[in-house]
């Protein structure tokens, strides 16, 4: 199963949205620095591998790759978005 990540620039932040195989939004993260896009994409795939509806080889492989260590700038995590599935209520 393949998932897609789309990165867009919204109001000076880079938003990465992970869509599952049905085209539904699974999770979103945002960062201020362009160099942190790889970090947030890796975190999205890691969450999909842990909490996603089905097995994904792409998500599994990203958990083994640790190319990106720490973010440089501010990161907005999934729980900061009102429609996130992982938001704690």
C-alpha positions as CSV (number, residue, x, y, z in Angstrom):
1,X,0.0,0.0,0.0
2,X,1.3,3.4,-0.9
3,X,0.7,6.7,0.9
4,X,1.4,10.2,-0.3
5,X,2.9,13.2,1.3
6,X,2.2,16.7,-0.1
7,X,4.2,19.7,1.1
8,X,2.8,23.2,0.6
9,X,3.9,26.6,1.9
10,X,1.0,28.2,3.8
11,X,1.6,31.6,5.5
12,X,5.4,31.2,5.7
13,X,5.2,27.6,7.1
14,X,5.8,24.4,5.3
15,X,2.9,22.0,5.8
16,X,3.3,18.3,5.1
17,X,0.1,16.4,4.8
18,X,0.1,12.6,4.7
19,X,-2.8,11.0,2.7
20,X,-3.6,7.3,3.1
21,X,-4.3,5.0,0.2
22,X,-7.9,6.2,0.0
23,X,-6.9,9.8,-0.5
24,X,-8.0,10.8,3.0
25,X,-5.9,13.0,5.2
26,X,-4.3,11.0,7.9
27,X,-2.1,13.5,9.6
28,X,-0.4,16.9,9.2
29,X,2.7,18.6,10.5
30,X,4.3,22.0,9.8
31,X,7.7,23.6,10.1
32,X,9.2,27.0,9.7
33,X,12.6,26.1,8.2
34,X,12.8,24.5,4.8
35,X,15.5,22.2,5.9
36,X,13.1,20.6,8.4
37,X,10.8,19.2,5.7
38,X,12.6,15.9,5.7
39,X,12.3,15.6,9.4
40,X,8.5,16.2,9.5
41,X,8.0,13.8,6.6
42,X,9.9,11.1,8.4
43,X,7.8,11.7,11.5
44,X,4.6,11.5,9.6
45,X,5.6,8.1,8.0
46,X,6.7,6.9,11.4
47,X,3.3,7.7,12.9
48,X,1.6,6.0,9.9
49,X,3.7,2.9,10.5
50,X,2.7,2.9,14.2
51,X,-0.9,4.0,14.0
52,X,-2.0,3.5,10.4
53,X,-4.8,1.3,9.2
54,X,-2.6,-1.2,7.3
55,X,1.0,-2.2,6.7
56,X,3.0,-0.1,4.3
57,X,6.4,-1.0,3.1
58,X,7.3,2.7,2.6
59,X,6.4,3.6,6.2
60,X,8.3,0.6,7.5
61,X,11.5,1.5,5.6
62,X,11.4,5.1,6.9
63,X,11.6,3.8,10.5
64,X,14.9,2.1,9.7
65,X,16.4,5.2,8.0
66,X,17.7,7.8,10.5
67,X,19.2,10.4,8.2
68,X,17.6,13.3,9.9
69,X,18.4,13.8,13.6
70,X,16.9,17.0,15.0
71,X,14.8,19.9,13.7
72,X,16.5,23.3,13.3
73,X,13.4,25.5,13.7
74,X,9.9,25.4,15.2
75,X,7.8,22.3,14.5
76,X,4.0,22.1,14.8
77,X,3.1,18.6,15.8
78,X,-0.1,16.8,14.8
79,X,-1.9,17.4,18.1
80,X,-1.7,21.1,17.4
81,X,-4.1,20.8,14.4
82,X,-7.8,20.6,15.3
83,X,-8.7,17.8,12.9
84,X,-5.8,15.5,13.7
85,X,-6.7,11.9,14.5
86,X,-3.9,11.7,17.1
87,X,-5.2,14.8,19.0
88,X,-5.6,14.0,22.7
89,X,-9.0,15.0,24.0
